[in-house]
């Protein structure tokens, strides 16, 4: 950048150097260069005056922008972006005045309710985190509905005080350590009981679950961030607003229709109920209704 006209005044920063600014990945921030120089005005008084735009530029994302701005910088991913402020000084030499770091973070908003948060991260760890290929909305809704339907089957057995039903459902979907949960079940049933049951949702507290549990700290890409947010929306639709229908409703067992199973690689143990189409990818998963032969 070449100088023109008289020699450039020595610039003086009016803000503290080496600041870090925060923004949300997928959004944008406004860059405004505030640089002044010390000098004497036409009235003969000393003061600070705006540095000429023609001797000032801002560099970010490999592009140079002349003047003080404002400029818009798109935060395309979860990463740190450097903004370099430069000026022509003295006899025309361009020098770096300051570097500001803009840190783009994942803005996925997990529910404040701890049980809802557990459901979101369970869904993420059981399929929501998958990226090659990503599970589509119907598949994510099916997984979420499998959690809701299991919970409601257990809750109905508990309310009915039916030992046979409780043993049947608890034997599949709620175990303490290596045995079925005892009957009668004294404390109120919670979603946490379900997702943390013995060998129920094996992704719980695993790597993907923990990424979801703290997006600000652990999510390192906008793609992952959007998948966490998608899981938030699915859980809210299925467990909160109730605005998403069960994709398996009306199929399989007439007494307990809907999605109940989310399993890896095959029908084991075997269940005679009809199956939803298998998902694509190396690890095929499927959902199916409750056994047609259910008769506890």
N, C-alpha and C positions, 0 to 999 in steps of 0.2 A: 504494500500500500504506500504510494508516494505522497509526500506532502506538497502543498502548493501555497503560494503567498508567503507571509512572514514566518519566521521561526516559530515552532509550536511551543506553547507554554507547557510547563511541567505539570502533569495532572496530579491531583490529590484525591484519593478515594474518600467518599463520604459514608461508606459502610464498612463493616468489619469483614476482612478477607476470610476465605476458606469456609464459607457457610455451606450447610447442607439443607436443601429444601426437599420436602416430601410431596409426592403426587401419587395418583392412582394409575396403574398400568391400564392402557386403553383410553386414558383421558389426555389432557394437555395442560401445559403451564404457560404463563406469560413471562417472557424475559424482557426486562427493562434495565438498561445500563445507566446508572446514575454516577456520572463522573463530573467533577468540577475542578477548576484550577484557581490558584491564588493569584490575584493580580490587582491592578489599580484601575478603577472605573473612570469614566469621562468626567466625573465630578471630583476626581483626585483622591477618592477614598479607597482604601484597601478592602478587598472582599473576596468572595468566592464566586466564580462565574461558570456557567455551563460550558463544558468542553465542546469544541466545534464538532458537529457530526461528521464532517468530511475527514477528520483525523481520528475517528473512533470506529471500531468494529467489534462484533461479537461472533464467535465461532462455536457452533454446536452441530452435532450430527454431520460432520464433514462439510458443512456449508458456512460461508462467511456472509454476515449481514452487516451492512454499513449503517452507522448511526447508533443512536441510543435505544431505538425500538419505539413502541413495544413490538416484540416478535412472539409468535406462537410456536412452541415446541411440542410435538406429539410424542407421548410416552407409549411407545409401541409394545414394550415388553416389560417384564419385571427385571430391572437392572438399574445401574447407576449411569447417569448421563453427565458428562462434563460440559460446562459452559465457560469458555475462555474469553475474557475481556482484554482487548488490545487497544493500543493508541500509538499514534505517531508523535514522537517527542524530539526535542532538541533539534538536530540538523536534518531530521527526516527519518530516523531509525524507528522501526516498529517494535514495540516491546510489549510483553505480556504484563498486564497490571494485576490480574486476579484470575483464579479458577474457582468457580462455584459448582458444587455437585448437587444434582437433582436426583433424588432417590425415588424410583417408581416402585410402588408396593402393590401387592395383591389387595384389592378392595372387597373381596368376598365377605359378606356379612353373615356370620353364623348366628343362629338363634340365641337369645339370652337364656332361655330355658335349657337346663343342662341335659334333660332327657331328649329334647328335640335336637340338641347339638349331637348327642350320641347317635341318634337315628341318621342324621346327615352324614356323619363320618363313617358310620357302618355302611351306608349306601355307597359312599365314595370308595371305601376299601373293598367292597364286594362287587364292584363293576363300574362305578362312576369314574374311577381314575384311569380306566382302560382307554388307550389312545390309538391302538393300531389293530383293528379299527375301533373308534369310539362307539360305545353302546348308544343306540338312538333313544329318543324319549320314551317310546313304548316299552323298551326293554328296561329302562330305569324305573318306570312306573310299575312294571311287573315285579321287580325286586322289592320296591317299597311296599307294594300291596302284599307281598308274601310276608313281610314283617307285620303289617297291620292285621292280616287274616290270622296268623298264628297267635298273635296277642289276643284277638277277640275270641278265638276258639278256647283258649285257656281261660279267659275271663268268664265266658259263658259257663264253662264247666265248674268254675269256682263258685259263681253265683248260684248255680243249680245244686251245689253241694253234692255233685254226682261223682262218686269215687271211681266208677268205671270210666267215665269220660275223662276225668282228670288224669287217670293213669295212662289212657290212650294218648292224649295230647301231650302230657308232660314227658311221656316216653320218647316223643319225637322232638319236641321243641323247648323243653325246659328241664335241665338236669343240674343238680348241684354236685360238683366234683364228678364222680363216675356213677352216680345213681340218680334215679328220678327224684324230683322234688317231692317231699313227703306230703301226704294228705291227712287232715285238712291243712290248707296253706294259710297260715295265720295273718301275715302282714299283707297290706294292699299290693296287688300285682302291679309292676311297673314295666315300662318299655326297657329299662335298664336290665331288669331281671331276664327279659327275653334275649336281648342281643348279647348278653354276657353269659348266657347259659352254656353249659359244657359242650364244646364242639358244635355250637350252633352257627355263629358267624365268625369264621376263623380269622377274618381280617381285623377284628377288633383289637386295638392296641398294637397292631402291626405297623409297618413302615408307612403304608398309604394312609391308614387311619390317623397316625400322628402328624402327617403332612397337613391333613385337613383340619386337625384340631387347633392348629395355630397358623393360619394362612399368612399373617404378617411376617412371621419368622421363617416359616418353612417352605412356602410356595415360591418356586424359582422361575416360573414362566407364566405368561398370560394365558396360555392354553390350559395349564393346570388350574389356574385361578378361575377360569370360566367354567371348568368342570366342577369345581367346588361349588360355585354359585348355582350351577344347574342342579346339583344335588340339594341345595337349600330350597330351590323352587319346587322340586319334586316332592320333598318331604312336606313342605308347607301345603302343597296341593292335596296330598294324600292324607296327612294327619291333622293338618290345620284347617284350611278352608274347605276341604272335602270336594274340591272342584275337578278332580281327575278320577274317571271311572276305572274300575278294575278291568283290565283287558281280558281276564278269564272269567268274568262274572257270567253265570248261567251255564257254564260248561262243567263237566265232571260230576261230582257228587251233588245231588239235589239239596241235601241238608246243609252242606258247607261248600257252596260254589266259590270259585275264585282261585287266585294264585296262592299256592302254599309252599311250593318247592323252588329253590334256586340252587342247583347242584352242578358239579363239574363232571364232564366226561361220562355220560351214560346213565342208565336207569338202574342205579344200584344204591339201596335195595330196590327191587322191582316194585312198581306200582302200576295197576292196570288202568288207571285213569288216562284219558287222552292227553296228548302233549301239545304245547305250543311249539311252533317251528323253532329249531335250534338256531342259536346265534352264530354269526360268522366269526372267523378268527381261528387261531391255533387251539385255544382252550374253549371248546364248545360248552355252553351252558344252556339249560332250558328250564322252563317253569311248567308245572303241571298242577292240575286240580287235586283235591283230596281223593284218596282211593275210592273208587266206585263201590267197593265192597265194605266200606266203613260200617261197622256194627259193633261198637264196644259193649 
